[in-house]
Amino acid sequence: MAKKTKSDVASRVYEVPESVPWDSGFSLFKRRIGEQLQLNGFSDGIVDDSDLLPFYRMGESETYVLSALGCAVCE
């Protein structure tokens, strides 16, 4: 097993979220947003990654994003 270098670790940090879909925070964020949209009767493809990624990078809550998309959120 090869030893990981700093550049290996740094490149992992800056990977596009879709390149590791099963373990990225973005994919979980995107999935939860999608589930809430579906529960509220919105179509599956209402938003794409380019719409959600800025919200995710700014650390916005899922509730805020759903409200911004016009989805009523029940807590």
DSSP file (Angstrom, degrees, kcal/mol; ACC not computed):
  #  RESIDUE AA STRUCTURE BP1 BP2  ACC     N-H-->O    O-->H-N    N-H-->O    O-->H-N    TCO  KAPPA ALPHA  PHI   PSI    X-CA   Y-CA   Z-CA
    1    1 A M              0   0    0      0, 0.0     2,-0.2     0, 0.0     0, 0.0   0.000 360.0 360.0 360.0 127.6    0.0    0.0    0.0
    2    2 A A        -     0   0    0      1,-0.1     2,-0.3     0, 0.0     0, 0.0  -0.451 360.0-113.1 -77.2 144.3    1.5    3.3   -1.1
    3    3 A K        -     0   0    0     -2,-0.2     2,-0.3     1,-0.1    -1,-0.1  -0.569  32.5-119.2 -75.5 136.3    1.9    6.1    1.4
    4    4 A K        -     0   0    0     -2,-0.3     2,-0.2     4,-0.1    -1,-0.1  -0.581  26.7-150.1 -78.8 135.5   -0.3    9.1    0.8
    5    5 A T     >  -     0   0    0     -2,-0.3     4,-2.0     1,-0.1     3,-0.2  -0.530  29.3-104.0 -97.1 169.3    1.4   12.4    0.2
    6    6 A K  H  > S+     0   0    0      1,-0.2     4,-2.9     2,-0.2     5,-0.2   0.878 122.8  54.6 -59.5 -37.9    0.2   15.9    1.0
    7    7 A S  H  > S+     0   0    0      2,-0.2     4,-2.3     1,-0.2    -1,-0.2   0.856 105.9  52.4 -67.2 -33.3   -0.6   16.4   -2.7
    8    8 A D  H  > S+     0   0    0     -3,-0.2     4,-1.5     2,-0.2    -1,-0.2   0.926 113.2  44.0 -63.8 -44.8   -2.8   13.3   -2.7
    9    9 A V  H  X S+     0   0    0     -4,-2.0     4,-1.7     2,-0.2    -2,-0.2   0.920 113.7  50.5 -66.7 -44.3   -4.7   14.5    0.4
   10   10 A A  H  X S+     0   0    0     -4,-2.9     4,-1.4     1,-0.2    -2,-0.2   0.893 108.9  51.2 -62.2 -40.7   -5.0   18.0   -1.1
   11   11 A S  H  < S+     0   0    0     -4,-2.3    -1,-0.2     1,-0.2    -2,-0.2   0.849 107.0  54.9 -66.7 -31.5   -6.4   16.7   -4.4
   12   12 A R  H >< S+     0   0    0     -4,-1.5     3,-1.1     1,-0.2    -1,-0.2   0.873 104.4  54.4 -66.0 -37.9   -9.0   14.7   -2.5
   13   13 A V  H 3< S+     0   0    0     -4,-1.7    -1,-0.2     1,-0.2    -2,-0.2   0.868 111.1  44.7 -64.3 -36.8  -10.2   17.8   -0.7
   14   14 A Y  T 3< S+     0   0    0     -4,-1.4    -1,-0.2     2,-0.0    -2,-0.2   0.213  83.5 128.7 -97.2  15.6  -10.8   19.7   -4.0
   15   15 A E  S <  S-     0   0    0     -3,-1.1    -3,-0.1     1,-0.1     5,-0.0  -0.365  71.6-100.0 -67.2 149.5  -12.5   16.8   -5.8
   16   16 A V    >   -     0   0    0      1,-0.1     3,-2.4     2,-0.0     4,-0.4  -0.533  33.7-123.1 -66.1 134.5  -15.8   17.6   -7.5
   17   17 A P  G >  S+     0   0    0      0, 0.0     3,-1.2     0, 0.0     7,-0.2   0.809 108.8  59.9 -53.9 -32.8  -18.5   16.2   -5.2
   18   18 A E  G 3  S+     0   0    0      1,-0.2     4,-0.1     2,-0.1    -2,-0.0   0.672  88.9  72.5 -71.6 -14.6  -20.0   14.0   -7.9
   19   19 A S  G <  S+     0   0    0     -3,-2.4    -1,-0.2     1,-0.3     3,-0.1   0.724 111.3  28.3 -74.0 -18.7  -16.7   12.1   -8.2
   20   20 A V  S X> S+     0   0    0     -3,-1.2     3,-1.3    -4,-0.4     4,-0.8  -0.546  77.5 163.9-133.9  67.0  -17.3   10.4   -4.9
   21   21 A P  T 34  +     0   0    0      0, 0.0     3,-0.1     0, 0.0    -1,-0.1   0.731  66.4  58.7 -65.1 -24.5  -21.1   10.4   -4.7
   22   22 A W  T 34 S+     0   0    0      1,-0.2    -4,-0.1    -3,-0.1    -3,-0.0   0.672 118.0  25.9 -82.7 -14.4  -21.5    7.8   -2.0
   23   23 A D  T <4 S+     0   0    0     -3,-1.3     2,-0.3    -6,-0.2    -1,-0.2   0.343  89.5 110.7-131.4  10.0  -19.5    9.6    0.7
   24   24 A S     X  -     0   0    0     -4,-0.8     4,-1.5    -7,-0.2     5,-0.1  -0.620  62.9-135.7 -90.2 148.3  -19.6   13.3    0.0
   25   25 A G  H  > S+     0   0    0     -2,-0.3     4,-2.4     1,-0.2     5,-0.2   0.852 105.9  59.4 -63.3 -35.0  -21.5   15.8    2.1
   26   26 A F  H  > S+     0   0    0      1,-0.2     4,-3.1     2,-0.2     5,-0.2   0.910 102.3  51.6 -62.3 -42.0  -22.8   17.5   -1.0
   27   27 A S  H  > S+     0   0    0      1,-0.2     4,-2.5     2,-0.2    -1,-0.2   0.889 110.9  47.9 -64.4 -36.9  -24.5   14.3   -2.2
   28   28 A L  H  X S+     0   0    0     -4,-1.5     4,-2.5     2,-0.2    -1,-0.2   0.927 113.2  48.2 -66.6 -43.5  -26.2   13.8    1.1
   29   29 A F  H  X S+     0   0    0     -4,-2.4     4,-2.3     1,-0.2    -2,-0.2   0.935 113.7  47.2 -58.2 -49.0  -27.3   17.5    1.0
   30   30 A K  H  X S+     0   0    0     -4,-3.1     4,-2.6     1,-0.2    -2,-0.2   0.894 111.7  50.6 -61.8 -42.5  -28.6   17.1   -2.6
   31   31 A R  H  X S+     0   0    0     -4,-2.5     4,-2.6    -5,-0.2    -1,-0.2   0.919 110.9  47.9 -65.0 -43.6  -30.4   13.9   -1.8
   32   32 A R  H  X S+     0   0    0     -4,-2.5     4,-2.1     2,-0.2    -1,-0.2   0.893 112.3  49.3 -65.8 -38.6  -32.2   15.4    1.2
   33   33 A I  H  X S+     0   0    0     -4,-2.3     4,-2.3    -5,-0.2    -2,-0.2   0.939 112.5  48.7 -62.2 -46.5  -33.2   18.4   -0.8
   34   34 A G  H  X S+     0   0    0     -4,-2.6     4,-2.3     1,-0.2    -2,-0.2   0.887 109.8  51.3 -61.0 -41.1  -34.5   16.2   -3.6
   35   35 A E  H  X S+     0   0    0     -4,-2.6     4,-2.4     2,-0.2    -1,-0.2   0.920 111.1  47.5 -63.3 -44.0  -36.5   14.0   -1.1
   36   36 A Q  H  X S+     0   0    0     -4,-2.1     4,-1.3     2,-0.2    -2,-0.2   0.890 110.9  51.5 -65.3 -38.8  -38.2   17.1    0.4
   37   37 A L  H  <>S+     0   0    0     -4,-2.3     5,-2.7     1,-0.2     3,-0.3   0.921 111.0  48.0 -63.4 -43.0  -39.0   18.5   -3.0
   38   38 A Q  H ><5S+     0   0    0     -4,-2.3     3,-1.7     1,-0.2    -2,-0.2   0.904 108.3  54.2 -64.4 -41.2  -40.6   15.1   -4.0
   39   39 A L  H 3<5S+     0   0    0     -4,-2.4    -1,-0.2     1,-0.3    -2,-0.2   0.788 108.6  50.7 -62.5 -26.6  -42.6   15.0   -0.8
   40   40 A N  T 3<5S-     0   0    0     -4,-1.3    -1,-0.3    -3,-0.3    -2,-0.2   0.246 124.3-102.3 -97.3  12.4  -43.9   18.4   -1.6
   41   41 A G  T < 5S+     0   0    0     -3,-1.7    -3,-0.2     1,-0.3     2,-0.2   0.594  72.7 141.0  84.3  12.2  -45.0   17.5   -5.2
   42   42 A F      < -     0   0    0     -5,-2.7    -1,-0.3    -6,-0.2    -2,-0.1  -0.568  58.1 -98.8 -84.3 152.8  -42.1   19.1   -7.1
   43   43 A S    >   -     0   0    0     -2,-0.2     3,-1.2     1,-0.1    -1,-0.1  -0.285  30.6-113.4 -69.7 158.7  -40.7   17.2  -10.1
   44   44 A D  T 3  S+     0   0    0      1,-0.3     3,-0.4     2,-0.1    -1,-0.1   0.822 111.3  46.7 -62.6 -35.8  -37.5   15.2   -9.7
   45   45 A G  T 3  S+     0   0    0      1,-0.2    -1,-0.3     3,-0.0    -2,-0.1   0.011  70.8 118.6-100.9  29.1  -35.4   17.5  -12.0
   46   46 A I  S <  S+     0   0    0     -3,-1.2     2,-0.3     1,-0.1    -1,-0.2   0.847  81.6  24.5 -66.0 -33.5  -36.4   20.9  -10.6
   47   47 A V        -     0   0    0     -3,-0.4     2,-0.2     4,-0.0    -1,-0.1  -0.949  69.7-158.9-130.0 151.3  -32.8   21.7   -9.5
   48   48 A D    >>  -     0   0    0     -2,-0.3     4,-1.8     1,-0.0     3,-1.2  -0.682  40.6 -89.0-120.8 179.8  -29.4   20.5  -10.7
   49   49 A D  H 3> S+     0   0    0      1,-0.3     4,-3.0    -2,-0.2    -1,-0.0   0.863 122.6  58.1 -57.8 -40.1  -26.0   20.4   -9.1
   50   50 A S  H 34 S+     0   0    0      1,-0.2    -1,-0.3     2,-0.2    -3,-0.0   0.778 108.6  47.5 -65.9 -24.1  -25.0   23.9  -10.4
   51   51 A D  H <> S+     0   0    0     -3,-1.2     4,-0.5     2,-0.1    -1,-0.2   0.873 119.0  38.1 -78.4 -39.4  -28.0   25.4   -8.6
   52   52 A L  H  X S+     0   0    0     -4,-1.8     4,-2.4     1,-0.2     3,-0.2   0.792  99.3  74.1 -84.5 -30.2  -27.4   23.6   -5.3
   53   53 A L  H  X S+     0   0    0     -4,-3.0     4,-2.8     1,-0.2     5,-0.2   0.873  94.3  51.5 -58.5 -42.7  -23.6   23.8   -5.1
   54   54 A P  H  > S+     0   0    0      0, 0.0     4,-1.7     0, 0.0    -1,-0.2   0.912 111.4  48.8 -61.5 -39.5  -23.4   27.5   -4.2
   55   55 A F  H  <>S+     0   0    0     -4,-0.5     5,-2.3    -3,-0.2     4,-0.5   0.930 113.4  47.5 -61.1 -44.9  -25.9   27.0   -1.4
   56   56 A Y  H ><5S+     0   0    0     -4,-2.4     3,-1.1     1,-0.2    -1,-0.2   0.918 110.8  50.2 -63.5 -45.0  -23.8   24.0   -0.1
   57   57 A R  H 3<5S+     0   0    0     -4,-2.8    -1,-0.2     1,-0.3    -2,-0.2   0.814 109.1  52.0 -65.9 -29.9  -20.5   25.9   -0.3
   58   58 A M  T 3<5S-     0   0    0     -4,-1.7    -1,-0.3    -5,-0.2    -2,-0.2   0.540 114.7-118.3 -83.3  -6.2  -21.9   28.8    1.6
   59   59 A G  T < 5 +     0   0    0     -3,-1.1    -3,-0.2    -4,-0.5    -2,-0.1   0.732  51.3 169.2  79.1  22.6  -23.1   26.5    4.3
   60   60 A E      < -     0   0    0     -5,-2.3    -1,-0.2    -6,-0.2     2,-0.1  -0.369  36.1-110.2 -68.1 147.5  -26.8   27.3    3.9
   61   61 A S     >  -     0   0    0      1,-0.1     4,-2.2    -2,-0.1     5,-0.2  -0.354  19.5-118.0 -74.7 158.3  -29.2   25.0    5.7
   62   62 A E  H  > S+     0   0    0      1,-0.2     4,-2.8     2,-0.2     5,-0.2   0.872 116.3  56.4 -63.1 -36.5  -31.5   22.7    3.9
   63   63 A T  H  > S+     0   0    0      2,-0.2     4,-2.3     1,-0.2    -1,-0.2   0.916 107.6  48.1 -61.7 -43.4  -34.5   24.5    5.2
   64   64 A Y  H  > S+     0   0    0      2,-0.2     4,-2.6     1,-0.2    -2,-0.2   0.928 112.3  48.6 -62.5 -45.8  -33.2   27.8    3.8
   65   65 A V  H  X S+     0   0    0     -4,-2.2     4,-1.7     1,-0.2    -2,-0.2   0.925 111.6  49.4 -62.5 -45.0  -32.5   26.2    0.4
   66   66 A L  H  <>S+     0   0    0     -4,-2.8     5,-2.9     1,-0.2     4,-0.3   0.902 112.1  48.5 -61.8 -40.8  -36.0   24.6    0.3
   67   67 A S  H ><5S+     0   0    0     -4,-2.3     3,-1.4     1,-0.2    -1,-0.2   0.903 109.1  52.9 -65.2 -40.6  -37.6   27.9    1.1
   68   68 A A  H 3<5S+     0   0    0     -4,-2.6    -1,-0.2     1,-0.3    -2,-0.2   0.805 107.6  52.5 -64.0 -29.3  -35.5   29.7   -1.5
   69   69 A L  T 3<5S-     0   0    0     -4,-1.7    -1,-0.3    -5,-0.2    -2,-0.2   0.477 123.0-106.5 -84.7  -2.8  -36.8   27.1   -4.0
   70   70 A G  T < 5S+     0   0    0     -3,-1.4     2,-0.6    -4,-0.3    -3,-0.2   0.699  73.0 140.6  87.1  20.1  -40.4   27.8   -3.0
   71   71 A C      < -     0   0    0     -5,-2.9     2,-0.3    -6,-0.2    -1,-0.3  -0.858  52.5-128.7-100.9 124.2  -41.0   24.6   -1.1
   72   72 A A        -     0   0    0     -2,-0.6     2,-0.5   -32,-0.1    -5,-0.0  -0.558  26.2-151.0 -69.6 128.1  -43.0   24.8    2.1
   73   73 A V        -     0   0    0     -2,-0.3     2,-0.5   -10,-0.1    -1,-0.0  -0.903   9.1-162.8-109.8 124.6  -41.0   23.1    4.8
   74   74 A C              0   0    0     -2,-0.5    -2,-0.0     1,-0.1     0, 0.0  -0.911 360.0 360.0-103.7 127.8  -42.7   21.4    7.7
   75   75 A E              0   0    0     -2,-0.5    -1,-0.1   -12,-0.0   -12,-0.0   0.421 360.0 360.0-104.9 360.0  -40.5   20.8   10.7
